[in-house]
């Protein structure tokens, strides 16, 4: 059962920000013999982000690494706000917040490691994947049941869609068609 306080926070969300490694992926870095990096993304996380955008919520990615597969995946999904190489995520967060004109309480962030904590402390709804570091889970308002790269982001998005009252409208063609 999700606490009423979490539902209230989720109902205000206008911007959803996700970390990448360990959240949208299982956190593994796959390199081939030529140094090319590969990432495995869960399709349900991507579909969830599309649903969230259809509901009028902006979606952004902030990651400490620089990786071409992140740009490719974001482009596939239509995610316009991607900040890579953000070793300190607070300036990237502030840049997105200012550019999109949203307040802290209108932002949700999902992470898994200590680099995510400064942003998690600022947002209206902080979220962590189930296999995040213990201190990150403790700092989060909501912890998913699924681990990173295993549709945890979709779980978080579904919570936001339901809390905002968008779930039925966004999903009606799937359930009523």
ChimeraX attribute file (.defattr): number of C-alpha atoms within 10 A of each C-alpha:
attribute: neighborCount
match mode: 1-to-1
recipient: residues
	/A:1	3
	/A:2	8
	/A:3	9
	/A:4	10
	/A:5	10
	/A:6	17
	/A:7	17
	/A:8	15
	/A:9	21
	/A:10	26
	/A:11	19
	/A:12	17
	/A:13	25
	/A:14	24
	/A:15	24
	/A:16	23
	/A:17	22
	/A:18	22
	/A:19	25
	/A:20	24
	/A:21	24
	/A:22	20
	/A:23	28
	/A:24	29
	/A:25	22
	/A:26	18
	/A:27	15
	/A:28	12
	/A:29	12
	/A:30	11
	/A:31	11
	/A:32	8
	/A:33	6
	/A:34	6
	/A:35	8
	/A:36	11
	/A:37	13
	/A:38	15
	/A:39	21
	/A:40	15
	/A:41	21
	/A:42	18
	/A:43	14
	/A:44	16
	/A:45	22
	/A:46	21
	/A:47	15
	/A:48	19
	/A:49	24
	/A:50	18
	/A:51	20
	/A:52	24
	/A:53	19
	/A:54	13
	/A:55	17
	/A:56	13
	/A:57	19
	/A:58	20
	/A:59	23
	/A:60	20
	/A:61	24
	/A:62	26
	/A:63	23
	/A:64	17
	/A:65	14
	/A:66	12
	/A:67	15
	/A:68	14
	/A:69	15
	/A:70	22
	/A:71	17
	/A:72	11
	/A:73	14
	/A:74	18
	/A:75	13
	/A:76	10
	/A:77	15
	/A:78	14
	/A:79	18
	/A:80	13
	/A:81	16
	/A:82	18
	/A:83	21
	/A:84	19
	/A:85	13
	/A:86	16
	/A:87	14
	/A:88	15
	/A:89	21
	/A:90	18
	/A:91	12
	/A:92	20
	/A:93	24
	/A:94	15
	/A:95	13
	/A:96	20
	/A:97	16
	/A:98	11
	/A:99	10
	/A:100	13
	/A:101	12
	/A:102	14
	/A:103	16
	/A:104	19
	/A:105	16
	/A:106	20
	/A:107	26
	/A:108	27
	/A:109	27
	/A:110	29
	/A:111	32
	/A:112	29
	/A:113	20
	/A:114	13
	/A:115	18
	/A:116	24
	/A:117	22
	/A:118	13
	/A:119	22
	/A:120	24
	/A:121	15
	/A:122	18
	/A:123	21
	/A:124	21
	/A:125	27
	/A:126	27
	/A:127	26
	/A:128	35
	/A:129	30
	/A:130	20
	/A:131	20
	/A:132	21
	/A:133	14
	/A:134	13
	/A:135	12
	/A:136	23
	/A:137	22
	/A:138	13
	/A:139	15
	/A:140	21
	/A:141	17
	/A:142	22
	/A:143	24
	/A:144	22
	/A:145	15
	/A:146	18
	/A:147	21
	/A:148	26
	/A:149	24
	/A:150	22
	/A:151	25
	/A:152	26
	/A:153	30
	/A:154	23
	/A:155	18
	/A:156	25
	/A:157	22
	/A:158	18
	/A:159	19
	/A:160	27
	/A:161	23
	/A:162	14
	/A:163	19
	/A:164	18
	/A:165	12
	/A:166	18
	/A:167	18
	/A:168	13
	/A:169	11
	/A:170	15
	/A:171	13
	/A:172	10
	/A:173	9
	/A:174	8
	/A:175	7
	/A:176	7
	/A:177	6
